[in-house]
Amino acid sequence: MRAAEVVIIGGGPAGLIAAAETARLGLDVLLLEEDEIVGRPERCAGLYSIRGLERLGIQLSKKYVQNLVWGGVIHSPSGEAFEVSSPEPVAIVAERESFDRYLAERALKMGVETRLGSRATSCSLGIDSKSCVTRLEGGAEIKSEAAIIAEGSAARLSRRVFKDYYAPFWLPIVQLIVKNHGLDKRAAHVWFKSYLKDFFGYLVPINEELGKLGVAARQDPLRKAQRLIKEEMPGAKILGYSVHSVYRGPPLELGLKGRILLAGDVAGQVKATTGGGIVTGGLCAKAAASHIHKLLREGVDGAYKTATRGLYRELKATYWISRMLSGLSDKNLDDIIRSIRESGFNKSLSFRGDMDFQVTGVLKSLATVQGLRFATSLMRSLI
């Protein structure tokens, strides 16, 4: 039986960030990843805010940055649109395998031991309740003082560990690599369509020619993605695609105390509006690492829940906004997007918006002349 102070289960961004932070705090860390290669397959658009990466202490690197993005364009069902832009880059487009490899190299430099091709089948408290036992496929056991489960959307292990685990908020998504998209490489695009009620369509540019186009839907996401391409970028060609899922629910209240914690996508630490969770999940992963350090070194429990309280409020509010947007009619969306453009509210969002703390950014933007003008215009159009 191999022993470690802390076992991290899952070698995605949340697990790698948790591992690096736990090791930085001086604990002995063993990270288990079931796949043989970190970062495969690519399961997200790779659009990360520069501010968010700075919050995580992650430096930008040519090793993984494919493109810089200055803003975005939001399109309504009828073709109304508004643009949010900045005088300097606000986000990067990352090549996901390279990004994960970068995080893995960072964790290794911190002293993390990594074991690839190691699938955990169970994780439980020891008889004394002061230790954990993680069992691997094949029968091997690893004893530790604490564990962080960051296994991602599958949640196979989490469902065994936490009997109340329940997260029916995953939506199938298809992401295509397209060539000749014909759009400005400095802006991401979002389309609301009558046939995309479950989730909007997006195009994240890799460069002037290549882009990542995604559509999430309960039924026929690939067919709907092909329709979106035909309507919005008829000259584009599909080079390949992948299928995965995106989380559209609130954060889970499980795994926030004790010796076995949840972090990242498996804990629903994701922005329900966009499905993005690298930054929010990473911030929670760092909080989980701090919790374990306090628990093992000071005997203090509860630090994880306390540290994430504000972020959880933000994520819960984001979830309710996503539900509201999903229930709007095409006309409502047209009115909102037109009002944003005509009131100049998009300019306020450009300066005060926040890709990761979206609700907070919108509230700050509303407390401006443009924000009041938008609210007034919207109320008139809806009434």
Summary of the structure (lengths in Angstrom):
residues: 383
radius of gyration: 21.3
end to end distance: 67.5
largest distance: 68.1
contacts: 1327
relative contact order: 0.15
helix: 38%
strand: 26%
